[in-house]
Amino acid sequence: MADARIAVLGAGPAGAAVAIGLARLGYEVCVISEWRRFAAVEGVSQRVLEGLRHAGLTRALASAAPPSPRRVQWNGDGQSANQECLLDRPSFDAALREDLRAAGVELVEARVRSVGSDAAGHLLHLDPGETRRADFLVEARGRQAPLAAGRLRGPETLSLLNQWREAPGAPASAVQSLPDGWAWMARLADGRCYWQITLDVASAGLPAKERLPAWCAERRRQSALVSELFGATALQPAELHARSSTAILFQEASGANWLRVGDAAMAVDPLSGNGIFQSLSSALQAPAVINTLLRHPERAQLARRFHQSRVEQLFLRFARTGRDFYALEQRWADQPFWRKRSAWPDAEPLHAAADFGQVRVERLPVIRDGLIDEADVVVSADQPLGIWHLQGIELAPLVRALQGGAGLEEVLRGMAPEHRRMLRGWLAAQGYP
């Protein structure tokens, strides 16, 4: 079924990465998306830029600003050595569309009014009245995607985004912890300014909607960091957009003819600063999953298990990263915002202690030649999904040999020096004596 018509709903980084990956596999792909309804800016790390490059989103990558200073004030401590690259989302979203067109992917600018699905396919109803049919559907509309049963939610969280314009100047950003939440702020070179406060829904005690801009302005007046980063305009009420930033994991992220990716599969707390990275992480594996579901339906269970397990593990990793960062703020540890988030999602460590005695070999799903297949992989407490190979060298035979009593020099004999060094380092990281 290599000629299947695939519809991707959403032209963000996840939807674009999936669509380009599927086009490379020879599928006919249509991306359906409306434009973002509000302007925004995001701070991203170098690994996000590497993810964009790996996904073939070269124009989106080029839209990122050069690294700029990032101030951090957390638990009473201040740091200014950090950097991040600021992404102007309107420019970034436009560049993603350019990447899609350059890859030969059809792009439809429309709002999806409803979707009718059954085993035979999907009927998409678009505004202002057009209909489209698809054999396979990729849900990539982020947090705007329709909710479904079977989802894990973190503490209910709300973010209030304010924006205004000042005179052009040097770009910069900052993050600041507050008694009832935290604020992220950024100034672009052209003078556009953004300030977002993230709060606990149950305990925020917010005023009526019409009073929110003034309430946010008062919060900015209380911040010395705001005064350092912005001018006097920052102390006045500004344009405001409210959005949910609750962490959500969908516990069924696929079906026989559909798949959720990016924030539509799992949406992480914005504190992690890895929203685009996690979107790309789940999207980059999706073409192989979809290719398997369409070409090898006998492997459907394997492909869906591969996708779900990686979505869940990625979600837990980011959730635990956020939990540990929240726990660093001790000044208001007894306040509802901090108390809830410093203990969620669980008490499991972000990284398990290395113990070679617990390392084992299992047969698990992997990506091989654009399809989901099975292989012997090495599983550890810190890598529950397993590691298949390092730079082309399969690890399962090496671990089996060592666990069977072979010496390390015997196992590594005949390998190139750079491979020997790499494998020694990897084994040491697993607790090998």
Secondary structure, DSSP 8 states (H G I E B T S, - for coil): -TT-EEEEE--SHHHHHHHHHHHHTT-EEEEEE---SS--EEEE-HHHHHHHHHTT-HHHHHTS---EEEEEEETTEEEEEEEEEEEEHHHHHHHHHHHHHHTT-EEEE--EEEEEEETTEEEEEETTS-EEEESEEEE--GGGS---SSEEE-S-EEEEEEEEE------EEEEEEETTEEEEEEE-TTSEEEEEEEEETTT-----GGGHHHHHHHHHHT-HHHHHHS-GGGGS--EEEEEE---EEES--EETTEEE-GGGTEE--GGGS-HHHHHHHHHHHHHHHHHHHHH-GGGHHHHHHHHHHHHHHHHHHHHHHHHHHHHT--TTTTSHHHHHHTT-S-S--SS----GGG-EEEEEEEEETTEEEEEEEEE-SS-TT-B-EETTEESHHHHHHHHTT--HHHHHTTS-HHHHHHHHHHHHHTT--
